[in-house]
């Protein structure tokens, strides 16, 4: 598969690039892997270390085991990528991660571990890399561009904002210290997922409404299989019942399934996979009670932290997660015009 490489020239335009289409036959893809192997994990670890300075709860696996990130980069190195070189040394890179349909369009994602740069001239380097890769994505018909980045990297956040990106998703962490629950609320572990079908369906009908406007792909036909899959993965259902009716729940599971929370895998981190309380039941400390039981369960099962991913446009859920969790990662999104012929 073709790739893209950018090279730094020593002239009045220090980051002027030469874009080349690279075929597998010339072997440069292997060279790109070598460059990423030599420099990529070091830069990513540095970015991760900086984020960990703001959020000490982050595990240190990504620092101790850079080869873990390298292995995933190798698997993605056939995708389009850009590297910026200065005096023969790579000072920045960005690698395409995943393609998938999103909001009725074709999307591309660059995960947080698929890009890095030196600190000096960081804004310029990221503008340069995005300009080169975005053209490649557009020619492939990918009109939704998503980039994951650490929450406290203010320079990168501002750069992405200036080139048209906006907040989309947040990943947050918290410890297993108890939360304050004002009222006594009875929470139980539900072992029959079929009793949660109605509540689970109501939950997913919430997301297409204003201001989130996202369809998560579940309806009456898929909601029970989705719950069954959670059960088969060993996830735990914590439930609040009002007069025998399931009215609030949290689903907990190990963060080893899917792309969410990649840097938290195998680090004794439990993921909040779903959470919802009926509107008429809110403001009664039910959410806090569910979270406290999730914390208790996590401690009892040897977990050190909890993480959740949520849409930043989620008004009600966002307020709750912001109150009880700290951000460590954001995903920013940009739409480009899908009526232009980019060929």
Buried (B, 14 or more C-beta within 10 A) or exposed (E): EBBBBBBBEEEEEEBEBEBBEBEEEEEBBEEBBEBBBEBBBEBBBBBBEEBBEBBEBBBEBBBEBBEBBBEBBEEBBBBBBBBBBBEEEBBBBBBBBBBEEBEEEBBBBBBBBBBBBBEEBBBBBBBBBBBBBBBBBBEBEBBBBBBBBBBBBEEBBEBBEEBBBEBBBBBBBBBBEEBEBEEEBEBEEBEEBEBBBEBBBBBBBBBEEEEBEBEBEBEEEEBBEBBEEBBEEEBBBBBBBEEEEBBBBBBBBBBBBEEBBBBBBEBBBBBBBBBBBBEEBBEBBBBBBBBBBBBBBBBEEEBBBBBBBBBBBBEBBBEBBBEBBBBBBBBBBBBBEBEEEBE
